[in-house]
Amino acid sequence: MKLQKIVVDTSVIVKWLVTDNELYVNKAQQLLKDAIKGKITLLAPSLARYELGNSIVKRKMELPFAFDALATSYKAPVNFINETEDLALLTYRIAHEYGITYYDASFIALAREEGDVLITDNPKHQAKIKEVKVVALKDY
């Protein structure tokens, strides 16, 4: 049986590391558990690591907590995918066509090429893209 490939965006990954004042942490934790149990495969573009770092910086976390969160992110069962030329061209086309950021488009492009679905806690921009199935984290 082929495992379902799920692209997760940074809004989901951050909930595994920082739970204070976050909604749907239980849903994010369920995704993580499903990946650990081998029920699903999680993917994200490599730029998600940078977005995650920015999210931690914006929270002004004390260094030990920030370092722990960053270290934990490298142990998460997510396959971080480096951008190829083809993926970059697709990302740009999606960003241009739908008027969204290149960052947001990179998750959509990866879902289109490698995944079965994109799960996000912020579906505002991605939900209007008809090329991929976008699921709000709360609905997982």
N, CA, C and O atoms as a GROMACS GRO file, in nm:
protein
  560
    1MET      N    1   0.084  -0.119   0.000
    1MET     CA    2   0.000   0.000   0.000
    1MET      C    3   0.088   0.125   0.000
    1MET      O    4   0.181   0.136   0.080
    2LYS      N    5   0.059   0.216  -0.088
    2LYS     CA    6   0.135   0.340  -0.098
    2LYS      C    7   0.096   0.434   0.015
    2LYS      O    8  -0.022   0.458   0.040
    3LEU      N    9   0.196   0.488   0.084
    3LEU     CA   10   0.170   0.584   0.190
    3LEU      C   11   0.124   0.717   0.132
    3LEU      O   12   0.174   0.761   0.029
    4GLN      N   13   0.030   0.778   0.200
    4GLN     CA   14  -0.014   0.911   0.157
    4GLN      C   15   0.098   1.010   0.188
    4GLN      O   16   0.152   1.013   0.298
    5LYS      N   17   0.131   1.092   0.088
    5LYS     CA   18   0.231   1.197   0.106
    5LYS      C   19   0.159   1.327   0.137
    5LYS      O   20   0.075   1.373   0.060
    6ILE      N   21   0.193   1.384   0.250
    6ILE     CA   22   0.130   1.508   0.294
    6ILE      C   23   0.236   1.616   0.304
    6ILE      O   24   0.336   1.601   0.375
    7VAL      N   25   0.214   1.726   0.233
    7VAL     CA   26   0.300   1.842   0.246
    7VAL      C   27   0.243   1.926   0.360
    7VAL      O   28   0.125   1.961   0.360
    8VAL      N   29   0.329   1.958   0.456
    8VAL     CA   30   0.288   2.043   0.568
    8VAL      C   31   0.361   2.176   0.554
    8VAL      O   32   0.477   2.180   0.515
    9ASP      N   33   0.291   2.283   0.588
    9ASP     CA   34   0.360   2.412   0.584
    9ASP      C   35   0.409   2.448   0.724
    9ASP      O   36   0.385   2.376   0.821
   10THR      N   37   0.477   2.560   0.732
   10THR     CA   38   0.541   2.601   0.857
   10THR      C   39   0.440   2.625   0.968
   10THR      O   40   0.472   2.606   1.085
   11SER      N   41   0.319   2.665   0.933
   11SER     CA   42   0.217   2.688   1.036
   11SER      C   43   0.182   2.560   1.110
   11SER      O   44   0.135   2.565   1.224
   12VAL      N   45   0.204   2.446   1.047
   12VAL     CA   46   0.182   2.316   1.111
   12VAL      C   47   0.306   2.274   1.190
   12VAL      O   48   0.295   2.233   1.306
   13ILE      N   49   0.422   2.285   1.129
   13ILE     CA   50   0.546   2.241   1.193
   13ILE      C   51   0.570   2.315   1.324
   13ILE      O   52   0.613   2.255   1.422
   14VAL      N   53   0.543   2.444   1.325
   14VAL     CA   54   0.569   2.523   1.446
   14VAL      C   55   0.488   2.472   1.565
   14VAL      O   56   0.531   2.485   1.679
   15LYS      N   57   0.372   2.416   1.539
   15LYS     CA   58   0.287   2.366   1.648
   15LYS      C   59   0.345   2.241   1.715
   15LYS      O   60   0.303   2.206   1.825
   16TRP      N   61   0.438   2.175   1.651
   16TRP     CA   62   0.507   2.061   1.714
   16TRP      C   63   0.610   2.110   1.814
   16TRP      O   64   0.649   2.036   1.905
   17LEU      N   65   0.654   2.234   1.798
   17LEU     CA   66   0.766   2.285   1.876
   17LEU      C   67   0.727   2.387   1.981
   17LEU      O   68   0.787   2.395   2.088
   18VAL      N   69   0.625   2.466   1.949
   18VAL     CA   70   0.580   2.573   2.038
   18VAL      C   71   0.429   2.561   2.050
   18VAL      O   72   0.357   2.579   1.952
   19THR      N   73   0.382   2.530   2.168
   19THR     CA   74   0.238   2.506   2.183
   19THR      C   75   0.164   2.620   2.251
   19THR      O   76   0.040   2.623   2.250
   20ASP      N   77   0.236   2.714   2.310
   20ASP     CA   78   0.170   2.826   2.378
   20ASP      C   79   0.093   2.912   2.279
   20ASP      O   80   0.145   2.951   2.175
   21ASN      N   81  -0.031   2.940   2.312
   21ASN     CA   82  -0.117   3.028   2.233
   21ASN      C   83  -0.138   2.980   2.089
   21ASN      O   84  -0.160   3.061   1.999
   22GLU      N   85  -0.131   2.852   2.068
   22GLU     CA   86  -0.151   2.795   1.935
   22GLU      C   87  -0.281   2.715   1.932
   22GLU      O   88  -0.310   2.641   2.026
   23LEU      N   89  -0.357   2.731   1.826
   23LEU     CA   90  -0.479   2.653   1.806
   23LEU      C   91  -0.446   2.523   1.732
   23LEU      O   92  -0.348   2.517   1.657
   24TYR      N   93  -0.527   2.423   1.752
   24TYR     CA   94  -0.520   2.296   1.679
   24TYR      C   95  -0.387   2.222   1.698
   24TYR      O   96  -0.343   2.148   1.610
   25VAL      N   97  -0.326   2.242   1.815
   25VAL     CA   98  -0.203   2.168   1.846
   25VAL      C   99  -0.230   2.018   1.844
   25VAL      O  100  -0.147   1.940   1.798
   26ASN      N  101  -0.348   1.978   1.892
   26ASN     CA  102  -0.383   1.836   1.894
   26ASN      C  103  -0.387   1.778   1.752
   26ASN      O  104  -0.347   1.663   1.731
   27LYS      N  105  -0.433   1.855   1.656
   27LYS     CA  106  -0.437   1.809   1.517
   27LYS      C  107  -0.295   1.796   1.460
   27LYS      O  108  -0.263   1.700   1.390
   28ALA      N  109  -0.211   1.895   1.492
   28ALA     CA  110  -0.071   1.889   1.447
   28ALA      C  111   0.000   1.770   1.510
   28ALA      O  112   0.077   1.701   1.443
   29GLN      N  113  -0.026   1.745   1.638
   29GLN     CA  114   0.034   1.630   1.706
   29GLN      C  115  -0.012   1.499   1.643
   29GLN      O  116   0.065   1.403   1.634
   30GLN      N  117  -0.138   1.494   1.600
   30GLN     CA  118  -0.189   1.372   1.537
   30GLN      C  119  -0.116   1.345   1.405
   30GLN      O  120  -0.084   1.231   1.374
   31LEU      N  121  -0.092   1.450   1.328
   31LEU     CA  122  -0.014   1.436   1.204
   31LEU      C  123   0.124   1.377   1.235
   31LEU      O  124   0.170   1.285   1.168
   32LEU      N  125   0.187   1.432   1.337
   32LEU     CA  126   0.320   1.388   1.377
   32LEU      C  127   0.317   1.240   1.418
   32LEU      O  128   0.402   1.162   1.378
   33LYS      N  129   0.218   1.204   1.499
   33LYS     CA  130   0.205   1.064   1.543
   33LYS      C  131   0.182   0.971   1.424
   33LYS      O  132   0.240   0.862   1.418
   34ASP      N  133   0.099   1.014   1.330
   34ASP     CA  134   0.072   0.931   1.212
   34ASP      C  135   0.199   0.909   1.130
   34ASP      O  136   0.220   0.801   1.075
   35ALA      N  137   0.284   1.012   1.122
   35ALA     CA  138   0.410   0.999   1.049
   35ALA      C  139   0.505   0.905   1.123
   35ALA      O  140   0.571   0.821   1.062
   36ILE      N  141   0.513   0.920   1.254
   36ILE     CA  142   0.601   0.834   1.334
   36ILE      C  143   0.558   0.688   1.324
   36ILE      O  144   0.642   0.598   1.319
   37LYS      N  145   0.427   0.665   1.319
   37LYS     CA  146   0.374   0.528   1.308
   37LYS      C  147   0.386   0.472   1.166
   37LYS      O  148   0.355   0.355   1.142
   38GLY      N  149   0.430   0.556   1.072
   38GLY     CA  150   0.445   0.510   0.934
   38GLY      C  151   0.316   0.507   0.855
   38GLY      O  152   0.309   0.441   0.750
   39LYS      N  153   0.215   0.576   0.903
   39LYS     CA  154   0.087   0.580   0.832
   39LYS      C  155   0.089   0.678   0.715
   39LYS      O  156   0.017   0.660   0.616
   40ILE      N  157   0.171   0.783   0.727
   40ILE     CA  158   0.181   0.888   0.625
   40ILE      C  159   0.328   0.927   0.609
   40ILE      O  160   0.411   0.897   0.695
   41THR      N  161   0.358   0.995   0.500
   41THR     CA  162   0.489   1.055   0.479
   41THR      C  163   0.471   1.206   0.476
   41THR      O  164   0.385   1.257   0.404
   42LEU      N  165   0.552   1.277   0.554
   42LEU     CA  166   0.544   1.422   0.559
   42LEU      C  167   0.655   1.484   0.476
   42LEU      O  168   0.770   1.441   0.481
   43LEU      N  169   0.619   1.586   0.398
   43LEU     CA  170   0.713   1.660   0.314
   43LEU      C  171   0.698   1.809   0.340
   43LEU      O  172   0.591   1.856   0.379
   44ALA      N  173   0.806   1.882   0.317
   44ALA     CA  174   0.802   2.029   0.321
   44ALA      C  175   0.919   2.080   0.238
   44ALA      O  176   1.023   2.015   0.230
   45PRO      N  177   0.902   2.197   0.176
   45PRO     CA  178   1.017   2.256   0.107
   45PRO      C  179   1.123   2.295   0.210
   45PRO      O  180   1.089   2.330   0.324
   46SER      N  181   1.249   2.291   0.172
   46SER     CA  182   1.356   2.322   0.267
   46SER      C  183   1.345   2.463   0.323
   46SER      O  184   1.395   2.490   0.433
   47LEU      N  185   1.282   2.553   0.251
   47LEU     CA  186   1.268   2.689   0.303
   47LEU      C  187   1.184   2.694   0.430
   47LEU      O  188   1.187   2.793   0.502
   48ALA      N  189   1.109   2.588   0.458
   48ALA     CA  190   1.029   2.584   0.582
   48ALA      C  191   1.119   2.593   0.704
   48ALA      O  192   1.077   2.646   0.807
   49ARG      N  193   1.241   2.543   0.695
   49ARG     CA  194   1.334   2.554   0.808
   49ARG      C  195   1.363   2.700   0.840
   49ARG      O  196   1.371   2.738   0.957
   50TYR      N  197   1.378   2.783   0.738
   50TYR     CA  198   1.406   2.925   0.758
   50TYR      C  199   1.283   2.996   0.815
   50TYR      O  200   1.294   3.080   0.904
   51GLU      N  201   1.166   2.962   0.762
   51GLU     CA  202   1.043   3.020   0.815
   51GLU      C  203   1.023   2.981   0.961
   51GLU      O  204   0.979   3.062   1.042
   52LEU      N  205   1.056   2.858   0.993
   52LEU     CA  206   1.045   2.812   1.131
   52LEU      C  207   1.140   2.891   1.221
   52LEU      O  208   1.102   2.934   1.330
   53GLY      N  209   1.262   2.910   1.176
   53GLY     CA  210   1.358   2.991   1.251
   53GLY      C  211   1.307   3.131   1.274
   53GLY      O  212   1.319   3.185   1.384
   54ASN      N  213   1.249   3.192   1.170
   54ASN     CA  214   1.191   3.326   1.185
   54ASN      C  215   1.079   3.327   1.286
   54ASN      O  216   1.068   3.420   1.366
   55SER      N  217   0.996   3.225   1.285
   55SER     CA  218   0.885   3.217   1.378
   55SER      C  219   0.936   3.212   1.522
   55SER      O  220   0.879   3.275   1.612
   56ILE      N  221   1.041   3.136   1.544
   56ILE     CA  222   1.099   3.125   1.678
   56ILE      C  223   1.162   3.258   1.720
   56ILE      O  224   1.147   3.299   1.835
   57VAL      N  225   1.231   3.324   1.628
   57VAL     CA  226   1.290   3.456   1.658
   57VAL      C  227   1.182   3.556   1.697
   57VAL      O  228   1.197   3.630   1.794
   58LYS      N  229   1.072   3.558   1.621
   58LYS     CA  230   0.963   3.653   1.649
   58LYS      C  231   0.900   3.631   1.786
   58LYS      O  232   0.846   3.724   1.844
   59ARG      N  233   0.907   3.509   1.836
   59ARG     CA  234   0.850   3.479   1.968
   59ARG      C  235   0.942   3.523   2.082
   59ARG      O  236   0.903   3.519   2.199
   60LYS      N  237   1.063   3.565   2.047
   60LYS     CA  238   1.161   3.612   2.146
   60LYS      C  239   1.182   3.510   2.258
   60LYS      O  240   1.184   3.544   2.376
   61MET      N  241   1.197   3.387   2.217
   61MET     CA  242   1.219   3.279   2.312
   61MET      C  243   1.358   3.290   2.375
   61MET      O  244   1.453   3.336   2.310
   62GLU      N  245   1.370   3.248   2.499
   62GLU     CA  246   1.501   3.240   2.564
   62GLU      C  247   1.586   3.139   2.486
   62GLU      O  248   1.534   3.042   2.431
   63LEU      N  249   1.717   3.162   2.483
   63LEU     CA  250   1.805   3.080   2.401
   63LEU      C  251   1.791   2.929   2.425
   63LEU      O  252   1.781   2.854   2.328
   64PRO      N  253   1.789   2.882   2.549
   64PRO     CA  254   1.778   2.736   2.566
   64PRO      C  255   1.651   2.678   2.504
   64PRO      O  256   1.654   2.570   2.446
   65PHE      N  257   1.540   2.750   2.516
   65PHE     CA  258   1.414   2.702   2.459
   65PHE      C  259   1.416   2.710   2.306
   65PHE      O  260   1.368   2.620   2.238
   66ALA      N  261   1.474   2.818   2.254
   66ALA     CA  262   1.484   2.833   2.109
   66ALA      C  263   1.574   2.725   2.050
   66ALA      O  264   1.542   2.665   1.948
   67PHE      N  265   1.688   2.702   2.115
   67PHE     CA  266   1.781   2.599   2.067
   67PHE      C  267   1.716   2.461   2.071
   67PHE      O  268   1.734   2.381   1.979
   68ASP      N  269   1.640   2.434   2.176
   68ASP     CA  270   1.571   2.306   2.188
   68ASP      C  271   1.467   2.290   2.077
   68ASP      O  272   1.456   2.183   2.016
   69ALA      N  273   1.392   2.397   2.050
   69ALA     CA  274   1.291   2.391   1.944
   69ALA      C  275   1.356   2.367   1.808
   69ALA      O  276   1.308   2.285   1.730
   70LEU      N  277   1.465   2.437   1.782
   70LEU     CA  278   1.534   2.418   1.653
   70LEU      C  279   1.591   2.277   1.641
   70LEU      O  280   1.578   2.214   1.537
   71ALA      N  281   1.653   2.229   1.748
   71ALA     CA  282   1.710   2.094   1.745
   71ALA      C  283   1.600   1.990   1.723
   71ALA      O  284   1.618   1.895   1.648
   72THR      N  285   1.488   2.010   1.790
   72THR     CA  286   1.375   1.917   1.775
   72THR      C  287   1.324   1.915   1.632
   72THR      O  288   1.283   1.811   1.581
   73SER      N  289   1.325   2.031   1.567
   73SER     CA  290   1.275   2.037   1.429
   73SER      C  291   1.358   1.950   1.334
   73SER      O  292   1.307   1.902   1.233
   74TYR      N  293   1.486   1.930   1.367
   74TYR     CA  294   1.571   1.846   1.284
   74TYR      C  295   1.548   1.697   1.308
   74TYR      O  296   1.594   1.613   1.231
   75LYS      N  297   1.478   1.666   1.415
   75LYS     CA  298   1.445   1.527   1.446
   75LYS      C  299   1.304   1.489   1.399
   75LYS      O  300   1.267   1.372   1.402
   76ALA      N  301   1.228   1.588   1.355
   76ALA     CA  302   1.090   1.563   1.311
   76ALA      C  303   1.090   1.474   1.187
   76ALA      O  304   1.180   1.484   1.103
   77PRO      N  305   0.991   1.388   1.174
   77PRO     CA  306   0.984   1.297   1.059
   77PRO      C  307   0.931   1.364   0.932
   77PRO      O  308   0.831   1.323   0.875
   78VAL      N  309   1.001   1.469   0.892
   78VAL     CA  310   0.963   1.544   0.772
   78VAL      C  311   1.076   1.535   0.672
   78VAL      O  312   1.193   1.556   0.706
   79ASN      N  313   1.043   1.503   0.549
   79ASN     CA  314   1.142   1.505   0.441
   79ASN      C  315   1.144   1.647   0.384
   79ASN      O  316   1.051   1.688   0.314
   80PHE      N  317   1.250   1.720   0.415
   80PHE     CA  318   1.264   1.856   0.363
   80PHE      C  319   1.325   1.846   0.224
   80PHE      O  320   1.434   1.792   0.206
   81ILE      N  321   1.253   1.898   0.126
   81ILE     CA  322   1.288   1.883  -0.015
   81ILE      C  323   1.355   2.010  -0.066
   81ILE      O  324   1.300   2.120  -0.056
   82ASN      N  325   1.476   1.994  -0.122
   82ASN     CA  326   1.545   2.108  -0.182
   82ASN      C  327   1.479   2.144  -0.314
   82ASN      O  328   1.428   2.058  -0.386
   83GLU      N  329   1.481   2.272  -0.344
   83GLU     CA  330   1.419   2.321  -0.467
   83GLU      C  331   1.506   2.285  -0.587
   83GLU      O  332   1.628   2.306  -0.586
   84THR      N  333   1.443   2.233  -0.688
   84THR     CA  334   1.510   2.206  -0.816
   84THR      C  335   1.472   2.318  -0.913
   84THR      O  336   1.386   2.401  -0.882
   85GLU      N  337   1.536   2.320  -1.027
   85GLU     CA  338   1.501   2.421  -1.126
   85GLU      C  339   1.355   2.406  -1.170
   85GLU      O  340   1.282   2.504  -1.180
   86ASP      N  341   1.312   2.283  -1.194
   86ASP     CA  342   1.173   2.260  -1.236
   86ASP      C  343   1.075   2.304  -1.128
   86ASP      O  344   0.972   2.364  -1.158
   87LEU      N  345   1.106   2.274  -1.003
   87LEU     CA  346   1.018   2.313  -0.894
   87LEU      C  347   1.016   2.465  -0.879
   87LEU      O  348   0.912   2.523  -0.848
   88ALA      N  349   1.130   2.530  -0.901
   88ALA     CA  350   1.136   2.676  -0.894
   88ALA      C  351   1.049   2.740  -1.002
   88ALA      O  352   0.978   2.837  -0.976
   89LEU      N  353   1.054   2.685  -1.122
   89LEU     CA  354   0.972   2.739  -1.231
   89LEU      C  355   0.823   2.721  -1.203
   89LEU      O  356   0.744   2.811  -1.227
   90LEU      N  357   0.787   2.605  -1.151
   90LEU     CA  358   0.647   2.581  -1.115
   90LEU      C  359   0.605   2.674  -1.001
   90LEU      O  360   0.495   2.730  -1.004
   91THR      N  361   0.691   2.690  -0.903
   91THR     CA  362   0.661   2.780  -0.790
   91THR      C  363   0.636   2.921  -0.840
   91THR      O  364   0.540   2.986  -0.800
   92TYR      N  365   0.723   2.968  -0.929
   92TYR     CA  366   0.706   3.104  -0.981
   92TYR      C  367   0.575   3.116  -1.060
   92TYR      O  368   0.503   3.215  -1.045
   93ARG      N  369   0.546   3.016  -1.143
   93ARG     CA  370   0.421   3.022  -1.221
   93ARG      C  371   0.300   3.031  -1.129
   93ARG      O  372   0.209   3.110  -1.154
   94ILE      N  373   0.298   2.952  -1.024
   94ILE     CA  374   0.185   2.953  -0.931
   94ILE      C  375   0.177   3.087  -0.859
   94ILE      O  376   0.069   3.144  -0.847
   95ALA      N  377   0.291   3.138  -0.812
   95ALA     CA  378   0.292   3.268  -0.743
   95ALA      C  379   0.242   3.378  -0.835
   95ALA      O  380   0.162   3.463  -0.795
   96HIS      N  381   0.289   3.377  -0.959
   96HIS     CA  382   0.251   3.479  -1.056
   96HIS      C  383   0.102   3.468  -1.093
   96HIS      O  384   0.031   3.568  -1.096
   97GLU      N  385   0.058   3.347  -1.121
   97GLU     CA  386  -0.080   3.326  -1.166
   97GLU      C  387  -0.183   3.358  -1.058
   97GLU      O  388  -0.290   3.412  -1.088
   98TYR      N  389  -0.151   3.326  -0.935
   98TYR     CA  390  -0.250   3.343  -0.828
   98TYR      C  391  -0.223   3.463  -0.738
   98TYR      O  392  -0.298   3.489  -0.644
   99GLY      N  393  -0.116   3.538  -0.766
   99GLY     CA  394  -0.087   3.658  -0.689
   99GLY      C  395  -0.054   3.630  -0.543
   99GLY      O  396  -0.095   3.704  -0.453
  100ILE      N  397   0.021   3.522  -0.519
  100ILE     CA  398   0.061   3.488  -0.383
  100ILE      C  399   0.212   3.494  -0.373
  100ILE      O  400   0.281   3.507  -0.474
  101THR      N  401   0.265   3.486  -0.252
  101THR     CA  402   0.409   3.493  -0.235
  101THR      C  403   0.476   3.368  -0.290
  101THR      O  404   0.416   3.261  -0.298
  102TYR      N  405   0.601   3.383  -0.325
  102TYR     CA  406   0.681   3.269  -0.369
  102TYR      C  407   0.689   3.166  -0.258
  102TYR      O  408   0.688   3.045  -0.283
  103TYR      N  409   0.698   3.215  -0.134
  103TYR     CA  410   0.703   3.124  -0.018
  103TYR      C  411   0.579   3.034  -0.015
  103TYR      O  412   0.590   2.912  -0.009
  104ASP      N  413   0.461   3.095  -0.019
  104ASP     CA  414   0.336   3.017  -0.017
  104ASP      C  415   0.326   2.925  -0.138
  104ASP      O  416   0.283   2.810  -0.127
  105ALA      N  417   0.367   2.976  -0.252
  105ALA     CA  418   0.360   2.896  -0.375
  105ALA      C  419   0.452   2.775  -0.370
  105ALA      O  420   0.424   2.673  -0.434
  106SER      N  421   0.562   2.784  -0.296
  106SER     CA  422   0.656   2.672  -0.290
  106SER      C  423   0.593   2.548  -0.226
  106SER      O  424   0.622   2.436  -0.266
  107PHE      N  425   0.507   2.569  -0.127
  107PHE     CA  426   0.438   2.456  -0.063
  107PHE      C  427   0.337   2.394  -0.160
  107PHE      O  428   0.321   2.272  -0.166
  108ILE      N  429   0.269   2.480  -0.235
  108ILE     CA  430   0.170   2.432  -0.332
  108ILE      C  431   0.239   2.355  -0.444
  108ILE      O  432   0.192   2.248  -0.485
  109ALA      N  433   0.350   2.409  -0.493
  109ALA     CA  434   0.424   2.342  -0.600
  109ALA      C  435   0.473   2.205  -0.555
  109ALA      O  436   0.464   2.107  -0.630
  110LEU      N  437   0.524   2.198  -0.433
  110LEU     CA  438   0.570   2.069  -0.382
  110LEU      C  439   0.454   1.971  -0.369
  110LEU      O  440   0.468   1.853  -0.402
  111ALA      N  441   0.341   2.019  -0.321
  111ALA     CA  442   0.224   1.931  -0.308
  111ALA      C  443   0.179   1.882  -0.446
  111ALA      O  444   0.139   1.767  -0.461
  112ARG      N  445   0.187   1.968  -0.544
  112ARG     CA  446   0.145   1.928  -0.678
  112ARG      C  447   0.238   1.822  -0.737
  112ARG      O  448   0.193   1.727  -0.802
  113GLU      N  449   0.367   1.838  -0.713
  113GLU     CA  450   0.465   1.748  -0.773
  113GLU      C  451   0.491   1.621  -0.692
  113GLU      O  452   0.516   1.515  -0.750
  114GLU      N  453   0.485   1.631  -0.561
  114GLU     CA  454   0.529   1.519  -0.478
  114GLU      C  455   0.424   1.465  -0.382
  114GLU      O  456   0.432   1.349  -0.339
  115GLY      N  457   0.326   1.547  -0.348
  115GLY     CA  458   0.234   1.508  -0.242
  115GLY      C  459   0.093   1.484  -0.289
  115GLY      O  460   0.057   1.514  -0.403
  116ASP      N  461   0.015   1.430  -0.200
  116ASP     CA  462  -0.126   1.407  -0.228
  116ASP      C  463  -0.213   1.522  -0.179
  116ASP      O  464  -0.323   1.544  -0.230
  117VAL      N  465  -0.162   1.595  -0.080
  117VAL     CA  466  -0.241   1.700  -0.016
  117VAL      C  467  -0.147   1.797   0.054
  117VAL      O  468  -0.036   1.761   0.092
  118LEU      N  469  -0.192   1.921   0.071
  118LEU     CA  470  -0.121   2.022   0.150
  118LEU      C  471  -0.204   2.050   0.273
  118LEU      O  472  -0.323   2.081   0.262
  119ILE      N  473  -0.143   2.039   0.390
  119ILE     CA  474  -0.213   2.072   0.514
  119ILE      C  475  -0.150   2.198   0.572
  119ILE      O  476  -0.028   2.207   0.586
  120THR      N  477  -0.236   2.294   0.604
  120THR     CA  478  -0.192   2.423   0.656
  120THR      C  479  -0.288   2.472   0.763
  120THR      O  480  -0.406   2.438   0.762
  121ASP      N  481  -0.237   2.553   0.854
  121ASP     CA  482  -0.325   2.617   0.951
  121ASP      C  483  -0.367   2.755   0.902
  121ASP      O  484  -0.442   2.826   0.969
  122ASN      N  485  -0.318   2.791   0.785
  122ASN     CA  486  -0.349   2.923   0.729
  122ASN      C  487  -0.388   2.906   0.582
  122ASN      O  488  -0.313   2.945   0.493
  123PRO      N  489  -0.506   2.848   0.556
  123PRO     CA  490  -0.542   2.815   0.418
  123PRO      C  491  -0.590   2.933   0.333
  123PRO      O  492  -0.632   2.914   0.219
  124LYS      N  493  -0.584   3.052   0.387
  124LYS     CA  494  -0.640   3.170   0.317
  124LYS      C  495  -0.592   3.180   0.172
  124LYS      O  496  -0.673   3.192   0.080
  125HIS      N  497  -0.461   3.176   0.152
  125HIS     CA  498  -0.407   3.192   0.016
  125HIS      C  499  -0.407   3.061  -0.062
  125HIS      O  500  -0.443   3.058  -0.180
  126GLN      N  501  -0.368   2.954   0.005
  126GLN     CA  502  -0.354   2.827  -0.066
  126GLN      C  503  -0.487   2.768  -0.109
  126GLN      O  504  -0.493   2.699  -0.211
  127ALA      N  505  -0.594   2.794  -0.034
  127ALA     CA  506  -0.724   2.732  -0.063
  127ALA      C  507  -0.780   2.772  -0.199
  127ALA      O  508  -0.860   2.700  -0.257
  128LYS      N  509  -0.738   2.887  -0.251
  128LYS     CA  510  -0.791   2.931  -0.380
  128LYS      C  511  -0.722   2.863  -0.499
  128LYS      O  512  -0.763   2.880  -0.613
  129ILE      N  513  -0.618   2.786  -0.470
  129ILE     CA  514  -0.545   2.716  -0.575
  129ILE      C  515  -0.614   2.583  -0.603
  129ILE      O  516  -0.627   2.500  -0.513
  130LYS      N  517  -0.657   2.564  -0.723
  130LYS     CA  518  -0.732   2.443  -0.757
  130LYS      C  519  -0.642   2.329  -0.804
  130LYS      O  520  -0.691   2.218  -0.828
  131GLU      N  521  -0.513   2.354  -0.817
  131GLU     CA  522  -0.422   2.252  -0.868
  131GLU      C  523  -0.389   2.144  -0.765
  131GLU      O  524  -0.345   2.035  -0.802
  132VAL      N  525  -0.411   2.173  -0.637
  132VAL     CA  526  -0.380   2.076  -0.532
  132VAL      C  527  -0.494   2.075  -0.430
  132VAL      O  528  -0.571   2.170  -0.417
  133LYS      N  529  -0.501   1.964  -0.359
  133LYS     CA  530  -0.598   1.955  -0.251
  133LYS      C  531  -0.536   2.020  -0.127
  133LYS      O  532  -0.429   1.980  -0.082
  134VAL      N  533  -0.604   2.121  -0.074
  134VAL     CA  534  -0.558   2.192   0.045
  134VAL      C  535  -0.656   2.161   0.158
  134VAL      O  536  -0.777   2.177   0.143
  135VAL      N  537  -0.601   2.118   0.270
  135VAL     CA  538  -0.682   2.084   0.386
  135VAL      C  539  -0.640   2.172   0.502
  135VAL      O  540  -0.521   2.183   0.533
  136ALA      N  541  -0.736   2.235   0.567
  136ALA     CA  542  -0.708   2.313   0.686
  136ALA      C  543  -0.670   2.217   0.799
  136ALA      O  544  -0.730   2.110   0.812
  137LEU      N  545  -0.571   2.254   0.878
  137LEU     CA  546  -0.526   2.168   0.987
  137LEU      C  547  -0.641   2.126   1.077
  137LEU      O  548  -0.646   2.011   1.121
  138LYS      N  549  -0.732   2.217   1.104
  138LYS     CA  550  -0.843   2.186   1.195
  138LYS      C  551  -0.929   2.071   1.142
  138LYS      O  552  -1.001   2.008   1.220
  139ASP      N  553  -0.922   2.044   1.012
  139ASP     CA  554  -1.004   1.939   0.951
  139ASP      C  555  -0.929   1.806   0.934
  139ASP      O  556  -0.984   1.711   0.878
  140TYR      N  557  -0.806   1.800   0.983
  140TYR     CA  558  -0.730   1.675   0.969
  140TYR      C  559  -0.786   1.569   1.063
  140TYR      O  560  -0.736   1.456   1.066
   0.00000   0.00000   0.00000
